[in-house]
Amino acid sequence: MESEQLYHRGYCRNSYNSIASASSDEELLDGAGVIMDFHTTEDDNLLDGDAASPGSNYAMSNGGGVASSTTHLLDFLEEPIPGVGTYDDFHTIDWVREKCKDRERHRKINSKKKESAWEFTKSLYDAWSGWLVVTLTGLASGALAGLIDIAADWMNDLKEGVCLSAMWFNHEQCCWTSNETTFAERDKCPQWKSWAELILGQAEGPGSYIMNYFMYIYWALSFAFLAVCLVKVFAPYACGSGIPEIKTILSGFIIRGYLGKWTLMIKTITLVLAVASGLSLGKEGPLVHVACCCGNIFSYLFPKYSKNEVLSAASAAGVSVAFGAPIGGVLFSLEEVSYYFPLKTLWRSFFAALVAAFVLRSINPFGNSRLVLFYVEYHTPWYLFELIPFILLGYHDFTMQDMKLNISVILVAAITAVVAFPNPYTRQNTSELIKELFTDCGPLESSQLCQYRSQMNGSKAFTDNPNRPAGPGVYSAMWQLCLALIFKIIMTIFTFGLKVPSGLFIPSMAIGAIAGRIVGIAVEQLAYYHHDWFLFKEWCEVGADCITPGLYAMVGAAACLGGVTRMTVSLVVIVFELTGGLEYIVPLMAAVMTSKWVGDAFGREGIYEAHIRLNGYPFLDAKEEFTHTTLAREVMRPRRSDPPLAVLTQDDLTVEELQSVINETSYNGFPVIVSKESQRLVGFALRRDITIAIENARRKQEGIMLNSRVYFTQHAPTLPADSPRPLKLRSILDMSPFTVTDHTPMEIVVDIFRKLGLRQCLVTHNGRLLGIITKKDILRHMAQMANQDPESIMFN
């Protein structure tokens, strides 16, 4: 018959034979699974699929004439089998199944709430559980962020000295109550002692400089060594920023332990150590991971609640406390992290970000009544001609997509400390550096960047005249900033691959801020010395407030971060919330869009998508377009050179034969057909569910033997009188697996996988089963179409 010939040929037009079925994680069947209302153990419940995702009640033809219901997709067990419907590690989640399971649970609760006061109370508890989880997540995220900020600042200053009056004060806090500080040296007070003063008894001289240099390197290496040891021994998942993995988890991939209690504890401790070590990294990205760990742990209190919503809300809370930008956090979760973001998730993400920001503001970790250290306000407008340098700042796009370096943490920390100490702009904390670069020069600023010459007496004193020539201090700072820019670029590339908690937001912003400040000072001096040029004549008259170098630093920081991450809307809002002014949105938008276009010219994926690709996670990027003209039959398996598709018949197998199929294959699921002759599709059963159901039946049912007949139908088949008791497995059968025809364009199939969150779909021809397409098959096909090695996609 034609359909059988098509089935045996496997439709291998553009097949490739280099894909080997190396393990169950790489097999062609990821399984659809069942919709069950069951209780799971903690191990089975660790971020694997209690999350709702795109999906809707739908009626699909199963090819075998078996009716499927839009309300009850499965034949539920009266007593659910423990463990059925859960997922293994490094497997993908079937979001359609999870969405249907969640809807079925809500229907049961709503149908019973009028029966009694207790049932009504349970329905209220279920309705408010989501808000309670995101509230607890916001509270924990804000508290941990405040603790990390305070501890990181104290340990960072510990490299330079110690406060004798109060050991727990950092350098700035130590001098708050001192009456002996001066305007020029406001950071020096008798209470704060450098290590040279404590050890050698002298504050100046070559010996003091060498001692402070040595102690700086010693503390940097100690913090880095302790951080990498804690990560390696207790929580290997605590390294990196965590955002790529969270994106992958929200797309439906299971990484057990990644959001667990140990990961949260070690990530919090080692993040403080890594930041204090002086490595070119930030704590803002890992704070998103910390917040998601909190959300995952609190969701244990409500095992039936959607973890998809919790993690999306936690991501918003993490960015909210990282940048003091609640609205930017919500947009970041929508634009960059979440795979599925309905209106309900938007509300809860907004609330979680609000709670987290409120808690952090109450803690006030920086002592400035702000949520971030580098909050700035500008009081001068920008002018139209400045769009030219603003756009040019977008062209200094800094990309690291192809850099994945696994270099010794101690070696990088040693090089960083040795090179960073002599330059004050690389020695200081990166957040403090950004604050100094963002800050506009005023009468109260003593920074070297504000040492302009007075027109009256040529001194370095600051005058109120905004058009002023740069003094020796500014030129010296420019050279130091140029060296710091080179240093930051090189060390950030090497640091991002280290096995310690490392964020990319702050280093990228620092690189852009340095470049922006240099450009800003250059434009400022150009406007001063050439105020008669047509660009400056209208706006930069003598005495007019013209150029603000700090604004250029802010625009450069946004442009660089946008080029690295490809963020647009959320990034502009985050930076806007940092400055508190609507007036600068246009230059920010111009620079961010320019940096995105420049980055897309080199590669459309951002740093997080590149990280996902390098790690081989099965992630279908919604931003990536599928432009090829292939059909489903060209991607499905089995291929021409593959063995026939492993299937189960609905009532012809025995327990022994079923176990033999499971033992001889490593597939994660099996289509169920009417018979080998008809190939009519009945449903789909997960390997894991079959194994658990057989073991459970042997324990609880008498008469189940190796030669017992297994059937997936509603009624048992006719058997001889002396036959052993048959085993009914209809309850674990998905009666409405998603199917497409063999002539369906892959462009449509890819959209279906992205928008519905499928694990797999079955391919039919005239109602007869031909093959299967999984998410990993699509990713391999897309890699092949991009002239990449499909075997490089490891999914490990």
MITIRO-989393 format. One line per 10 residues: their letters; for each residue x, y, z of C-alpha. Coordinates in Angstrom, 3 decimals. Layout:
<sites>
a	X/Y/Z  ...
</sites>
This chain:
<sites>
meseqlyhrg	0.000/0.000/0.000  1.115/3.573/-0.650  1.049/4.672/2.986  3.084/1.643/4.082  5.644/2.329/1.381  5.855/5.908/2.540  6.305/4.717/6.101  9.148/2.348/5.225  10.888/4.957/3.068  10.739/7.464/5.915
ycrnsynsia	10.738/10.471/3.578  14.455/11.139/3.722  14.994/13.932/1.222  17.607/15.930/3.146  18.493/13.375/5.782  21.782/13.244/7.566  23.241/10.103/9.013  25.534/11.611/11.586  22.977/11.698/14.377  23.423/8.731/16.692
sassdeelld	21.039/7.788/19.430  23.632/8.075/22.152  21.403/8.273/25.180  17.833/8.658/26.252  18.310/12.409/26.354  18.978/12.418/22.632  16.405/9.902/21.499  13.701/10.678/19.020  10.870/10.407/21.503  10.689/12.920/24.311
gagvimdfht	7.218/11.728/25.101  3.944/13.528/25.423  2.729/11.957/28.608  -0.557/12.092/30.418  -2.658/14.524/32.321  -2.886/13.297/35.863  -3.879/14.869/39.153  -1.190/13.396/41.347  1.113/14.188/44.228  4.834/13.944/43.555
teddnlldgd	7.844/13.594/45.733  10.233/16.485/46.153  12.708/14.923/43.746  10.096/14.518/41.052  8.654/17.948/41.699  11.844/19.970/41.299  11.001/22.411/38.511  9.685/19.809/36.219  6.477/20.746/34.914  4.061/22.065/37.401
aaspgsnyam	4.163/25.112/35.201  1.447/26.197/32.906  2.315/27.176/29.423  0.772/27.945/26.139  -1.868/25.579/25.229  -5.603/25.473/24.906  -8.314/22.904/24.913  -8.317/21.527/21.449  -9.742/18.538/19.613  -7.286/16.725/17.390
sngggvasst	-7.946/13.781/15.150  -5.929/10.783/16.262  -6.096/9.053/12.960  -7.671/5.936/14.306  -11.210/7.037/14.647  -11.022/7.256/18.448  -12.960/10.229/19.724  -11.089/12.691/21.901  -12.716/15.139/24.319  -11.794/18.767/24.722
thlldfleep	-12.688/18.600/28.394  -11.329/15.259/29.553  -8.336/14.418/27.404  -7.550/11.258/29.311  -9.242/8.478/31.148  -8.279/9.472/34.695  -7.507/6.892/37.323  -9.646/6.761/40.415  -6.410/6.488/42.384  -3.550/8.219/40.552
ipgvgtyddf	-0.326/6.265/40.268  2.471/8.052/42.133  5.174/9.231/39.750  3.132/8.920/36.568  3.230/12.095/34.533  6.538/13.377/35.892  9.712/13.958/33.902  13.305/12.820/34.007  16.275/15.138/34.305  17.373/16.877/31.078
htidwvrekc	14.052/16.099/29.414  11.583/18.572/27.995  8.194/19.396/29.460  4.989/18.932/27.498  3.341/22.304/28.134  0.083/21.242/26.493  -0.278/18.414/28.990  0.607/20.666/31.902  -1.850/23.336/30.821  -4.633/20.789/30.520
kdrerhrkin	-3.733/19.314/33.901  -3.902/22.744/35.507  -7.244/23.492/33.892  -8.660/20.170/35.020  -7.581/20.931/38.572  -9.300/24.334/38.447  -12.476/22.762/37.092  -12.582/20.263/39.964  -12.046/22.989/42.544  -14.679/25.298/41.050
skkkesawef	-17.205/22.486/40.711  -16.915/21.637/44.416  -16.705/25.099/45.988  -20.500/25.357/46.428  -20.749/21.994/48.185  -19.515/23.156/51.592  -17.752/25.976/53.416  -14.554/23.932/53.496  -14.559/23.494/49.729  -15.224/27.212/49.318
tkslydawsg	-12.260/27.960/51.594  -10.093/25.627/49.506  -11.119/27.460/46.351  -10.187/30.815/47.931  -6.869/29.387/49.040  -6.195/28.153/45.509  -7.120/31.527/44.023  -4.808/33.448/46.365  -1.939/30.966/46.376  -0.351/32.547/43.319
wlvvtltgla	-0.315/36.015/44.856  1.052/34.604/48.097  3.906/32.843/46.311  4.981/35.950/44.382  4.710/38.031/47.559  7.046/35.696/49.430  9.348/35.640/46.409  9.503/39.432/46.319  10.177/39.650/50.064  12.977/37.080/49.922
sgalaglidi	14.511/38.583/46.774  14.623/42.080/48.245  16.079/40.866/51.545  18.786/38.754/49.890  19.670/41.554/47.471  20.122/43.965/50.365  22.272/41.440/52.224  24.422/40.810/49.129  24.886/44.536/48.487  25.959/45.267/52.055
aadwmndlke	28.288/42.253/52.309  29.873/42.864/48.891  30.625/46.510/49.680  32.195/45.617/53.037  34.339/42.812/51.607  35.396/44.932/48.655  36.715/47.622/51.018  38.355/44.950/53.156  40.984/44.561/50.428  42.214/48.098/51.165
gvclsamwfn	41.841/48.370/54.915  39.596/48.063/57.946  37.516/50.327/60.170  38.898/50.225/63.711  35.892/51.850/65.364  33.430/49.367/63.869  34.697/46.334/61.974  31.386/45.888/60.149  31.535/49.343/58.519  32.831/49.774/55.014
heqccwtsne	35.115/52.662/54.075  32.376/55.194/53.403  30.354/54.314/56.499  33.450/54.444/58.662  34.035/58.112/57.827  30.425/59.266/58.121  30.783/60.413/61.749  34.322/61.739/61.434  34.901/65.487/61.840  38.411/65.341/60.401
ttfaerdkcp	37.639/64.712/56.748  38.312/67.374/54.121  36.519/68.207/50.886  39.421/67.059/48.743  40.055/63.907/50.769  36.590/63.038/52.027  37.394/59.310/52.058  40.215/59.682/54.574  39.563/59.660/58.296  41.464/58.455/61.399
qwkswaelil	38.959/55.634/61.989  39.841/53.962/58.674  43.244/52.308/58.531  44.907/50.859/55.462  46.780/47.594/55.770  50.084/49.418/55.494  49.168/51.575/58.481  48.181/48.538/60.516  51.179/46.380/59.597  53.996/48.878/58.942
gqaegpgsyi	52.708/51.848/60.894  53.058/54.269/57.994  50.556/55.505/55.411  52.903/56.916/52.758  56.026/55.779/50.959  57.117/52.935/48.661  56.894/50.353/51.441  53.296/51.293/52.204  52.360/51.124/48.532  53.917/47.667/48.167
mnyfmyiywa	52.211/46.405/51.344  48.796/47.680/50.233  49.455/46.170/46.779  50.300/42.792/48.330  47.283/42.764/50.662  45.000/43.730/47.776  46.224/40.738/45.759  46.066/38.448/48.802  42.426/39.233/49.595  41.418/39.062/45.917
lsfaflavcl	42.946/35.584/45.544  41.468/34.416/48.861  37.949/35.490/47.919  38.229/33.962/44.442  39.647/30.680/45.771  36.925/30.350/48.405  34.213/31.119/45.838  35.358/28.539/43.294  35.824/25.874/45.994  32.311/26.361/47.357
vkvfapyacg	30.818/26.204/43.871  32.764/23.114/42.864  32.133/21.153/46.075  28.579/22.087/47.056  26.672/23.557/44.082  28.157/23.362/40.567  24.998/25.013/39.214  25.792/28.193/41.177  28.286/29.372/38.554  27.551/31.838/35.775
sgipeiktil	24.731/34.327/35.635  21.909/31.777/35.455  19.802/33.728/32.964  20.432/31.368/29.992  19.431/28.362/32.079  16.329/30.126/33.400  15.308/30.946/29.824  15.766/27.263/28.965  13.805/26.079/32.026  10.943/28.425/31.197
sgfiirgylg	10.927/27.036/27.658  10.287/23.562/29.099  13.662/21.913/29.763  14.308/20.207/33.084  17.534/20.845/34.995  17.087/19.267/38.388  18.725/21.081/41.255  19.366/24.269/39.310  16.854/26.194/41.429  17.303/24.178/44.611
kwtlmiktit	18.092/25.167/48.193  21.821/24.386/47.981  22.159/26.374/44.783  20.458/29.362/46.420  22.670/29.215/49.510  25.963/28.778/47.669  25.059/31.300/44.963  24.320/33.955/47.577  27.596/33.391/49.429  29.863/32.983/46.415
lvlavasgls	28.304/35.961/44.619  29.529/38.180/47.441  32.987/36.581/47.293  33.247/36.806/43.496  32.261/40.490/43.420  34.609/41.311/46.308  37.509/39.536/44.588  37.602/42.304/41.989  36.910/40.059/38.999  35.305/41.812/36.039
lgkegplvhv	31.791/40.608/36.761  28.587/41.900/38.282  25.979/40.690/40.701  22.929/41.902/38.771  22.535/38.852/36.481  23.014/36.290/39.283  20.409/38.165/41.347  17.846/36.971/38.791  18.979/33.392/39.466  18.780/34.000/43.235
acccgnifsy	15.231/35.361/42.910  14.171/32.375/40.769  15.602/29.991/43.377  13.450/31.741/45.993  10.387/31.452/43.779  10.997/27.771/43.107  11.469/26.970/46.797  8.323/28.847/47.846  6.358/27.065/45.141  6.929/23.837/47.114
lfpkysknev	4.325/25.188/49.531  1.829/25.063/46.673  2.825/22.002/44.607  -0.115/22.424/42.250  0.656/26.034/41.380  2.187/27.048/38.063  5.954/27.416/38.404  6.065/29.057/35.012  4.361/32.133/36.460  6.498/32.010/39.597
lsaasaagvs	9.781/31.992/37.688  8.655/34.776/35.354  7.645/36.897/38.341  10.878/36.038/40.150  12.907/37.167/37.130  11.151/40.519/37.253  11.846/40.786/40.988  15.526/39.963/40.418  16.016/42.788/37.900  13.940/45.097/40.110
vafgapiggv	16.369/44.759/43.021  19.435/44.596/40.766  18.823/47.976/39.115  16.144/49.536/41.260  13.864/49.354/38.225  10.545/47.555/38.923  8.967/48.407/35.567  12.178/47.531/33.748  12.204/44.201/35.579  8.732/43.330/34.309
lfsleevsyy	9.687/44.261/30.766  12.938/42.303/31.084  10.979/39.200/32.072  8.652/39.747/29.116  11.292/40.552/26.502  14.289/38.479/27.498  13.421/35.598/29.843  9.860/34.337/29.595  8.781/31.894/26.892  5.080/32.459/27.612
fplktlwrsf	3.796/35.652/29.219  -0.007/35.955/29.532  -1.725/38.872/31.218  -2.007/37.069/34.561  1.748/36.543/34.625  2.247/40.235/33.812  0.232/41.291/36.864  2.030/38.935/39.200  5.435/39.886/37.833  4.573/43.544/38.422
faalvaafvl	3.524/42.797/41.998  6.640/40.730/42.738  8.877/43.510/41.379  7.003/46.050/43.507  7.395/44.018/46.706  11.085/43.331/46.049  11.839/47.001/45.378  9.946/48.040/48.517  11.932/45.641/50.694  15.258/46.753/49.214
rsinpfgnsr	14.319/50.403/49.697  13.473/49.666/53.327  16.878/48.058/53.878  18.629/51.015/52.151  21.895/49.100/51.594  23.800/52.056/50.107  22.717/54.653/52.645  21.588/57.069/49.931  17.835/56.367/50.048  18.126/54.872/46.558
lvlfyveyht	17.762/51.337/45.250  21.083/51.384/43.389  24.503/52.853/43.999  24.778/54.737/40.718  21.498/56.632/40.722  22.015/59.990/38.976  19.954/62.997/37.974  20.747/65.416/35.162  19.455/68.973/35.094  20.455/69.979/31.585
pwylfelipf	18.681/69.039/28.351  20.208/67.322/25.351  20.373/69.002/21.967  19.531/67.707/18.535  23.100/67.723/17.206  24.095/65.349/20.044  22.161/62.529/18.358  25.199/62.098/16.086  27.646/61.122/18.874  24.864/59.220/20.664
illgyhdftm	24.302/57.063/17.587  28.050/56.644/17.122  28.211/55.261/20.660  25.909/52.484/19.471  28.563/51.374/16.999  31.078/50.364/19.653  29.096/47.150/20.115  30.978/44.750/22.379  30.259/41.103/21.597  31.485/37.949/23.272
qdmklnisvi	29.134/35.400/21.750  31.811/32.985/20.620  33.950/33.199/23.747  33.589/30.309/26.169  36.770/30.171/28.167  37.353/27.756/30.986  40.406/29.286/32.576  41.549/28.896/36.152  39.716/31.291/38.432  42.836/31.867/40.507
lvaaitavva	44.914/32.762/37.464  42.352/35.279/36.189  41.890/36.718/39.687  45.666/37.132/40.077  46.058/38.875/36.717  43.063/41.089/37.450  44.376/42.141/40.860  47.937/42.776/39.666  46.870/44.913/36.711  43.916/46.639/38.388
fpnpytrqnt	45.595/48.030/41.514  47.773/50.758/39.937  44.821/52.321/38.051  42.231/53.929/40.371  39.469/53.365/37.806  40.079/49.611/37.678  40.840/49.250/41.379  37.518/50.578/42.603  34.262/48.665/42.632  32.634/48.549/39.186
selikelftd	29.364/49.994/40.497  31.270/52.889/42.069  33.100/53.405/38.777  29.795/53.613/36.891  28.493/56.043/39.497  31.510/58.291/39.034  31.250/58.137/35.235  27.511/58.883/35.270  27.791/61.785/37.717  27.671/65.287/36.298
cgplessqlc	30.376/67.655/37.491  29.219/70.127/40.111  30.556/72.206/43.010  30.471/69.210/45.369  32.346/66.808/43.096  36.038/66.209/43.829  36.600/63.583/41.156  39.592/63.888/38.871  37.139/63.930/35.975  35.839/67.300/37.242
qyrsqmngsk	39.172/69.114/37.574  38.602/71.763/34.918  40.623/74.963/34.632  39.090/78.222/35.735  39.087/80.943/33.112  39.977/83.549/35.725  43.130/82.251/37.378  43.963/78.993/35.635  43.581/76.936/38.793  41.902/73.579/38.963
aftdnpnrpa	38.999/74.919/40.915  35.536/74.310/39.557  33.633/77.283/38.225  29.975/77.685/37.413  30.734/78.357/33.762  29.669/75.204/31.920  31.973/75.960/28.977  35.357/75.316/30.527  38.675/73.917/29.308  39.896/70.628/30.697
gpgvysamwq	42.659/70.752/33.264  45.593/68.368/33.790  43.428/66.207/36.038  40.896/65.597/33.252  43.610/64.716/30.721  45.225/62.349/33.220  41.840/60.756/33.874  41.292/60.351/30.114  44.474/58.325/29.762  43.602/56.201/32.765
lclalifkii	40.102/55.633/31.372  41.536/54.533/28.019  43.717/51.972/29.801  40.761/50.917/31.964  38.621/50.420/28.841  41.164/48.049/27.294  41.574/46.216/30.594  37.820/45.833/31.155  37.181/44.489/27.659  39.936/41.866/27.884
mtiftfglkv	39.225/40.728/31.435  35.451/40.579/30.934  35.940/38.188/28.016  38.088/35.895/30.141  35.987/36.218/33.301  32.606/35.325/31.799  33.571/31.655/31.357  34.745/31.128/34.940  33.055/28.705/37.304  31.934/31.373/39.749
psglfipsma	28.757/33.474/39.867  29.297/36.081/37.191  26.937/38.646/35.747  27.488/40.517/32.515  25.283/43.562/33.053  27.637/45.695/35.146  30.886/44.919/33.231  29.141/45.709/29.941  27.705/48.926/31.339  31.134/49.881/32.716
igaiagrivg	32.777/49.380/29.321  30.112/51.468/27.618  30.211/54.132/30.344  34.001/54.504/30.023  33.753/54.882/26.249  30.810/57.255/26.612  32.560/59.471/29.142  35.627/59.719/26.905  33.438/60.695/23.934  31.483/63.129/26.113
iaveqlayyh	34.607/64.952/27.303  35.913/65.040/23.731  32.643/66.577/22.449  32.605/68.995/25.372  36.099/70.254/24.621  35.318/70.396/20.919  32.306/72.577/21.667  34.432/74.827/23.896  37.279/75.393/21.490  35.138/75.472/18.324
hdwflfkewc	31.892/77.016/19.511  31.587/78.863/16.195  31.101/75.646/14.207  27.642/75.284/12.692  26.893/72.268/14.945  27.520/74.232/18.124  26.707/77.789/17.128  22.981/77.637/17.896  23.164/75.764/21.198  26.648/76.319/22.591
evgadcitpg	26.868/80.031/22.961  29.205/81.491/25.552  27.750/80.766/28.961  25.199/78.277/27.628  24.818/74.907/29.328  25.748/72.668/26.438  27.413/69.253/26.865  26.958/66.828/29.766  29.706/64.136/29.677  27.866/62.053/32.271
lyamvgaaac	24.913/61.721/29.896  27.258/60.314/27.244  28.465/57.752/29.787  24.875/56.701/30.484  24.040/56.401/26.781  27.257/54.465/26.150  26.468/52.061/28.987  23.011/51.367/27.567  24.405/50.943/24.045  27.062/48.460/25.108
lggvtrmtvs	24.668/46.384/27.202  22.150/46.433/24.360  24.781/45.205/21.923  25.720/42.307/24.187  22.225/41.164/25.185  20.140/42.534/22.235  17.742/44.025/24.791  15.800/47.058/23.584  12.594/48.190/25.322  13.399/46.796/28.749
lvvivfeltg	16.925/48.213/28.655  15.734/51.725/27.821  13.222/51.593/30.667  15.823/50.265/33.124  18.244/53.070/32.311  15.402/55.593/32.396  14.475/54.456/35.891  18.115/54.811/36.899  18.210/58.470/35.861  14.668/59.451/36.756
gleyivplma	14.135/61.634/33.695  11.946/61.197/30.639  13.978/63.756/28.770  16.720/61.330/27.766  14.613/58.504/26.328  15.188/59.570/22.706  19.016/59.434/22.834  18.805/56.163/24.749  16.486/54.648/22.159  18.689/55.836/19.299
avmtskwvgd	21.858/54.371/20.851  20.232/51.078/21.880  18.660/50.463/18.464  21.931/51.310/16.731  23.831/48.868/18.941  21.240/46.170/18.232  21.508/46.677/14.467  25.277/46.624/14.612  25.211/43.484/16.742  22.695/41.791/14.443
afgregiyea	25.042/42.436/11.540  27.568/40.110/13.222  24.992/37.607/14.504  21.353/37.795/15.508  21.706/35.952/18.796  22.550/37.750/22.020  24.954/36.550/24.650  22.315/34.474/26.450  21.152/32.723/23.294  24.801/32.042/22.418
hirlngypfl	25.328/30.582/25.889  22.300/28.330/25.418  23.650/27.158/22.065  27.113/26.480/23.481  25.623/24.372/26.263  23.426/22.441/23.839  20.111/23.183/25.559  16.985/22.393/23.479  15.754/25.969/23.202  13.611/27.188/20.322
dakeefthtt	14.227/30.910/20.194  11.024/32.774/19.392  13.078/35.624/17.897  14.707/33.393/15.295  12.895/33.103/11.976  12.558/29.804/10.105  12.846/30.656/6.417  13.442/27.234/4.842  10.926/25.428/2.621  11.241/21.917/4.022
larevmrprr	8.280/19.703/4.855  7.490/17.637/7.928  8.313/14.377/6.143  11.897/15.566/5.601  12.530/16.173/9.302  10.567/13.384/10.965  12.085/10.178/12.183  12.611/7.357/11.304  14.775/8.288/8.353  15.579/6.036/5.434
sdpplavltq	18.639/4.571/7.179  16.953/4.295/10.586  15.219/1.203/11.956  11.398/1.208/11.840  9.534/3.358/14.298  9.027/1.604/17.644  5.281/1.395/18.267  2.886/-0.409/20.586  -0.358/-2.054/19.538  -3.476/-1.308/21.528
ddltveelqs	-4.347/-4.854/22.661  -1.886/-7.412/21.217  1.101/-7.157/23.586  1.882/-9.063/26.749  3.682/-7.622/29.756  6.835/-9.527/28.766  6.722/-8.208/25.192  6.106/-4.670/26.417  9.040/-4.851/28.822  11.196/-6.258/26.027
vinetsyngf	10.385/-3.260/23.822  11.280/-0.914/26.677  14.529/-2.725/27.505  15.692/-2.996/23.901  15.143/0.672/23.113  16.039/3.916/24.817  13.160/5.966/23.449  11.222/8.104/25.902  7.798/7.305/24.542  5.885/5.154/22.079
pvivskesqr	2.958/5.795/19.733  0.101/3.338/20.232  -1.584/2.052/17.055  -4.561/-0.196/16.324  -2.442/-2.880/14.635  0.767/-3.251/12.667  -1.267/-3.741/9.510  -3.455/-0.656/9.766  -0.962/1.739/11.397  -3.961/3.754/12.624
lvgfalrrdi	-2.969/6.003/15.494  -4.656/5.592/18.870  -2.515/7.654/21.242  0.870/8.097/22.841  2.395/6.625/26.020  5.497/7.715/27.890  8.199/5.149/28.612  8.476/6.381/32.195  4.717/6.127/32.761  4.575/2.588/31.344
tiaienarrk	7.372/1.400/33.619  5.846/2.964/36.729  2.363/1.653/35.883  3.628/-1.950/35.450  5.579/-1.843/38.723  2.597/-0.366/40.542  0.245/-3.014/39.110  2.517/-5.845/40.243  2.544/-4.470/43.768  -1.158/-3.739/44.119
qegimlnsrv	-2.924/-6.158/41.759  -2.904/-9.920/41.998  -2.617/-12.097/38.940  -0.412/-9.807/36.846  2.137/-12.075/35.165  4.642/-11.859/32.313  2.127/-13.330/29.868  -0.690/-11.033/30.994  -2.244/-9.171/28.087  -1.715/-5.383/28.033
yftqhaptlp	-4.448/-3.277/26.478  -4.916/0.462/26.008  -8.585/0.280/24.971  -11.663/1.032/27.061  -12.748/-2.609/27.228  -10.587/-5.702/27.619  -10.121/-7.920/24.539  -11.661/-11.385/24.400  -9.265/-13.827/26.063  -9.266/-17.586/26.754
adsprplklr	-10.663/-18.615/30.106  -7.300/-19.791/31.444  -5.510/-16.526/30.567  -3.981/-14.504/33.418  -5.495/-11.245/34.473  -4.975/-8.538/31.798  -3.387/-5.154/32.555  -5.274/-2.026/31.522  -2.997/0.967/30.738  -5.517/3.280/29.138
sildmspftv	-5.167/5.697/32.049  -1.575/6.562/31.041  -2.411/6.983/27.352  -2.589/10.430/25.799  -5.634/10.073/23.590  -5.080/13.284/21.670  -1.438/13.566/20.671  -0.735/16.484/18.389  -0.502/15.345/14.780  0.461/16.943/11.476
tdhtpmeivv	0.401/15.547/7.970  3.563/14.654/6.114  3.089/17.623/3.742  2.890/20.243/6.517  5.548/22.967/5.971  8.180/22.998/8.685  7.629/26.737/9.131  4.160/25.942/10.502  5.488/23.042/12.584  8.120/25.280/14.191
difrklglrq	5.487/27.907/15.030  3.310/25.212/16.598  6.181/24.023/18.773  7.013/27.570/19.875  3.495/28.780/20.610  2.043/25.621/22.136  5.189/24.423/23.887  5.046/20.907/22.431  7.569/18.177/23.137  6.745/16.286/19.959
clvthngrll	4.122/15.827/17.301  3.307/12.711/15.290  3.337/12.688/11.482  0.545/10.899/9.599  -0.449/10.228/6.009  -4.126/9.591/5.310  -4.577/8.887/9.036  -1.733/6.360/9.205  1.283/6.882/11.412  4.527/7.616/9.569
giitkkdilr	6.914/9.114/12.105  7.538/11.644/14.821  9.100/15.105/15.150  10.506/16.254/18.485  11.825/19.635/19.567  15.353/18.246/19.347  14.731/17.042/15.794  13.728/20.585/14.850  16.852/22.022/16.460  19.060/19.506/14.656
hmaqmanqdp	17.351/20.335/11.374  17.813/24.075/11.947  21.496/23.464/12.712  21.862/21.469/9.509  20.157/24.218/7.503  22.628/26.701/9.009  25.545/24.502/7.860  26.357/23.484/11.422  27.204/20.043/12.703  23.989/18.492/14.100
esimfn	26.083/16.391/16.481  27.262/19.609/18.143  23.788/19.842/19.690  24.405/17.577/22.662  21.475/18.489/24.967  23.601/17.713/28.000
</sites>
